[in-house]
Amino acid sequence: MSLKIAERWFERKTLADGVTLLWEPHVHPLLRCNIWHVQGRERDLLIDTGMGIASLREAARDLFGKPLLTVVTHSHLDHMGGAHEFDCCLCHPAEAASFRQPDQEVGLVLSSEHWLAAYCDDLDAPRLMIDAVPHAGFDPAAWRLQPASPTGLLEEGAVIDLGDRVFEVLHLPGHSPGSIGLLERRSGTLFSGDAVYDDILLDHIPGADLPDYVRTLERLRELPLTTVHGGHEPSFGRQRLREIADHYLARWRAELQSAG
């Protein structure tokens, strides 16, 4: 299990409108979460925190000069792994228990029995979820998620106010019971977490609910959006959102017909 030491664990890209994207290039694509930093006049916003393998707080310290609101869209390991590093941790009530007691069965050496293994058929034994380590002496086999204590709970309609930018919380269940997105209505920008992104949407996993996912995508396709920043993969616009939603809904209807 000899792996190279990464020169840096996080990469970043500055986008328009005060948004910075960060990601972990040495993590398997399935778990390579998009981490979003949004600048505000009075406070900044951090959306999702990556795996927690290396310190996000240290790697992006130059971005964190203002008071920081950290919102975690749901409690899957690739989104909440670094949440314990931050004084502010906000999530939906349905996810809070999983922050306090995260799944300890999953690590960076993936068991063939774990549900994630079905989506990682490109990995040979010992199924390492990383291709480098953050520092000398790091043991992938010993790594486990760190618990985090939510400092506040966000339900449908809650408001995140940065002083000059306001985001509305949307409850978007389906991928997980308490998945949320953040919508800036002024600009038509949605940070969607894993409710929607430009790839195969995972709905046959623990905690997922197919009817909820259908309602969520029906809702999202009708919103007047201009930009969707998903939890994975590149950002996209309203037309692509509708294509993703329509493809999913068509597949769902086909499954219903075949089952009936």
C-alpha positions as CSV (number, residue, x, y, z in Angstrom):
1,M,0.0,0.0,0.0
2,S,2.8,2.4,-0.9
3,L,1.5,5.7,-2.2
4,K,3.2,8.9,-3.3
5,I,3.0,12.0,-1.1
6,A,0.8,14.6,-2.7
7,E,2.4,18.0,-3.3
8,R,-0.9,19.6,-2.3
9,W,-4.1,17.9,-1.4
10,F,-6.6,20.5,-2.7
11,E,-6.9,22.2,-6.0
12,R,-8.9,25.3,-6.7
13,K,-10.4,27.4,-9.4
14,T,-11.8,30.9,-9.1
15,L,-15.1,31.4,-10.9
16,A,-17.1,34.5,-11.6
17,D,-19.3,36.3,-9.0
18,G,-17.0,35.7,-6.0
19,V,-17.2,31.9,-6.2
20,T,-14.2,29.6,-5.7
21,L,-14.3,25.8,-6.4
22,L,-12.0,23.5,-4.4
23,W,-11.6,19.7,-4.9
24,E,-9.4,16.8,-3.9
25,P,-7.7,15.5,-7.0
26,H,-6.3,12.4,-5.3
27,V,-9.6,11.1,-4.2
28,H,-11.5,8.6,-6.4
29,P,-14.0,10.4,-8.7
30,L,-17.0,8.9,-7.0
31,L,-16.0,10.7,-3.8
32,R,-14.4,13.8,-5.3
33,C,-16.8,16.4,-3.9
34,N,-17.1,19.9,-5.2
35,I,-16.4,22.3,-2.3
36,W,-17.7,25.8,-2.8
37,H,-16.6,29.1,-1.2
38,V,-18.7,32.2,-1.8
39,Q,-17.5,35.7,-0.8
40,G,-19.9,38.0,0.9
41,R,-19.7,41.6,2.2
42,E,-20.1,40.7,5.9
43,R,-19.4,37.0,6.0
44,D,-18.5,34.2,3.6
45,L,-20.1,30.9,2.8
46,L,-18.5,27.4,2.6
47,I,-20.7,24.7,1.0
48,D,-19.5,21.2,1.8
49,T,-16.1,20.2,3.2
50,G,-14.7,17.2,1.3
51,M,-13.5,14.0,2.9
52,G,-11.5,15.4,5.8
53,I,-8.3,13.5,4.8
54,A,-6.3,16.6,4.9
55,S,-7.1,19.9,6.6
56,L,-9.3,22.1,4.4
57,R,-9.2,24.9,7.0
58,E,-5.4,25.1,6.6
59,A,-5.3,24.6,2.8
60,A,-7.7,27.4,2.2
61,R,-6.8,29.7,5.1
62,D,-6.3,32.6,2.7
63,L,-10.0,32.4,1.7
64,F,-11.3,32.3,5.3
65,G,-10.6,35.9,6.4
66,K,-14.2,36.8,7.2
67,P,-16.7,35.1,9.5
68,L,-17.5,31.8,7.8
69,L,-20.9,30.0,7.6
70,T,-20.3,26.4,6.7
71,V,-23.3,24.6,5.2
72,V,-23.1,20.9,4.5
73,T,-25.6,19.7,2.0
74,H,-25.9,16.2,3.4
75,S,-24.0,13.8,5.6
76,H,-22.3,11.5,3.1
77,L,-18.6,11.1,3.8
78,D,-17.3,13.1,0.8
79,H,-19.3,16.2,1.8
80,M,-19.1,16.2,5.6
81,G,-15.6,14.7,6.3
82,G,-14.0,18.1,7.0
83,A,-17.0,19.6,8.9
84,H,-15.4,19.0,12.3
85,E,-12.7,21.6,11.5
86,F,-15.2,24.6,11.5
87,D,-16.8,26.5,14.3
88,C,-20.0,26.9,12.3
89,C,-21.6,23.7,10.9
90,L,-25.1,23.9,9.5
91,C,-27.2,21.1,8.1
92,H,-30.8,19.8,7.8
93,P,-32.3,18.2,10.9
94,A,-32.7,14.8,9.1
95,E,-28.9,14.6,8.7
96,A,-27.7,15.8,12.1
97,A,-27.5,12.4,13.8
98,S,-25.2,11.2,11.0
99,F,-22.9,14.1,11.7
100,R,-22.6,13.2,15.4
101,Q,-22.2,9.5,14.7
102,P,-20.8,9.1,11.2
103,D,-20.4,5.8,9.4
104,Q,-17.3,4.1,10.8
105,E,-17.6,1.0,8.5
106,V,-16.3,2.9,5.5
107,G,-12.7,3.9,5.1
108,L,-10.2,4.6,2.4
109,V,-9.7,0.9,1.8
110,L,-13.1,-0.1,0.6
111,S,-14.6,-3.4,1.6
112,S,-16.2,-5.5,-1.2
113,E,-19.3,-5.8,0.9
114,H,-19.8,-2.0,1.3
115,W,-22.5,-0.5,-1.0
116,L,-19.9,1.9,-2.4
117,A,-18.0,-1.0,-4.0
118,A,-20.8,-1.5,-6.6
119,Y,-19.9,1.9,-8.0
120,C,-16.1,1.3,-7.9
121,D,-15.6,-1.6,-10.3
122,D,-12.5,0.2,-11.7
123,L,-10.7,-0.5,-8.5
124,D,-8.6,-3.7,-7.9
125,A,-7.9,-5.0,-4.5
126,P,-7.3,-3.5,-2.0
127,R,-9.7,-0.9,-3.4
128,L,-8.0,2.2,-2.3
129,M,-10.1,5.3,-2.6
130,I,-7.0,7.6,-2.9
131,D,-4.0,7.5,-5.2
132,A,-1.7,9.5,-2.9
133,V,-1.4,10.4,0.8
134,P,-1.4,13.9,2.2
135,H,1.7,13.5,4.3
136,A,4.3,11.0,5.3
137,G,3.1,8.4,7.8
138,F,-0.6,8.7,6.8
139,D,-2.2,5.3,7.0
140,P,-5.2,4.9,4.6
141,A,-6.4,1.8,6.4
142,A,-6.6,3.6,9.7
143,W,-8.5,6.7,8.4
144,R,-12.1,7.1,9.6
145,L,-14.6,10.0,9.5
146,Q,-14.5,12.5,12.3
147,P,-17.8,13.4,14.0
148,A,-19.0,16.9,13.8
149,S,-21.5,18.7,16.0
150,P,-24.0,20.8,14.0
151,T,-24.2,24.3,15.5
152,G,-27.5,25.1,13.7
153,L,-30.2,23.3,11.7
154,L,-31.5,24.5,8.3
155,E,-35.0,23.7,7.1
156,E,-36.9,24.6,4.0
157,G,-37.1,28.4,3.6
158,A,-34.3,29.3,6.0
159,V,-32.1,32.2,4.8
160,I,-28.3,32.5,4.6
161,D,-27.5,36.2,4.6
162,L,-23.9,37.2,3.6
163,G,-24.7,41.0,3.8
164,D,-24.9,41.5,0.0
165,R,-26.0,38.0,-1.0
166,V,-28.9,36.0,0.2
167,F,-29.4,32.3,-0.2
168,E,-32.6,30.4,0.5
169,V,-32.5,26.8,1.8
170,L,-34.3,24.3,-0.4
171,H,-35.1,20.9,1.1
172,L,-34.3,18.4,-1.7
173,P,-34.7,14.9,-0.4
174,G,-34.1,11.8,-2.5
175,H,-30.4,11.2,-2.5
176,S,-30.6,11.4,1.2
177,P,-33.4,12.4,3.6
178,G,-32.0,15.8,4.5
179,S,-30.3,16.9,1.3
180,I,-30.5,20.6,0.9
181,G,-29.6,23.2,-1.8
182,L,-28.9,26.9,-1.5
183,L,-30.7,29.2,-4.0
184,E,-29.8,32.8,-4.8
185,R,-33.0,33.9,-6.5
186,R,-31.5,37.3,-7.6
187,S,-28.9,35.6,-9.8
188,G,-30.7,32.3,-10.4
189,T,-27.8,30.4,-8.9
190,L,-28.3,27.1,-7.1
191,F,-25.8,25.1,-5.1
192,S,-27.5,21.8,-5.3
193,G,-25.3,19.3,-3.4
194,D,-26.0,15.8,-4.7
195,A,-29.7,16.5,-5.4
196,V,-28.6,17.0,-9.0
197,Y,-25.3,17.1,-10.9
198,D,-24.2,16.2,-14.4
199,D,-23.7,12.5,-14.0
200,I,-25.6,9.4,-13.0
201,L,-27.7,10.3,-10.0
202,L,-27.4,7.8,-7.1
203,D,-30.9,6.8,-5.9
204,H,-30.4,3.1,-4.9
205,I,-28.2,3.7,-1.9
206,P,-28.8,3.6,1.8
207,G,-31.0,6.4,2.9
208,A,-32.2,7.3,-0.7
209,D,-35.9,7.5,-1.5
210,L,-37.0,7.2,-5.1
211,P,-40.5,9.0,-4.8
212,D,-38.7,11.8,-2.9
213,Y,-36.1,12.1,-5.7
214,V,-38.8,12.2,-8.4
215,R,-40.5,15.1,-6.6
216,T,-37.2,16.9,-6.1
217,L,-36.3,16.7,-9.8
218,E,-39.8,17.8,-10.8
219,R,-39.4,20.8,-8.6
220,L,-35.9,21.7,-9.8
221,R,-36.7,21.5,-13.5
222,E,-39.3,24.3,-13.0
223,L,-37.1,26.7,-11.1
224,P,-35.9,29.8,-13.0
225,L,-32.2,29.0,-12.7
226,T,-29.3,30.3,-14.7
227,T,-26.5,28.3,-13.1
228,V,-26.3,25.0,-11.1
229,H,-23.2,24.3,-9.0
230,G,-23.5,20.6,-8.2
231,G,-21.9,18.5,-5.6
232,H,-19.8,16.7,-8.3
233,E,-18.8,17.3,-11.9
234,P,-18.8,20.7,-13.8
235,S,-21.5,23.4,-13.4
236,F,-24.3,23.7,-15.9
237,G,-27.3,25.9,-16.9
238,R,-31.1,25.5,-16.9
239,Q,-31.3,23.7,-20.2
240,R,-28.9,21.0,-19.1
241,L,-30.7,20.8,-15.7
242,R,-34.0,20.0,-17.6
243,E,-32.2,17.4,-19.7
244,I,-30.9,15.6,-16.6
245,A,-34.2,15.8,-14.8
246,D,-36.2,14.6,-17.9
247,H,-33.8,11.7,-18.4
248,Y,-34.2,10.7,-14.8
249,L,-38.0,11.0,-14.8
250,A,-38.3,9.1,-18.1
251,R,-36.2,6.2,-16.6
252,W,-38.4,6.3,-13.5
253,R,-41.5,6.0,-15.6
254,A,-40.0,3.1,-17.6
255,E,-39.2,1.3,-14.4
256,L,-42.7,1.8,-13.2
257,Q,-44.2,0.4,-16.4
258,S,-41.9,-2.7,-16.4
259,A,-42.7,-3.3,-12.7
260,G,-46.5,-3.0,-13.4
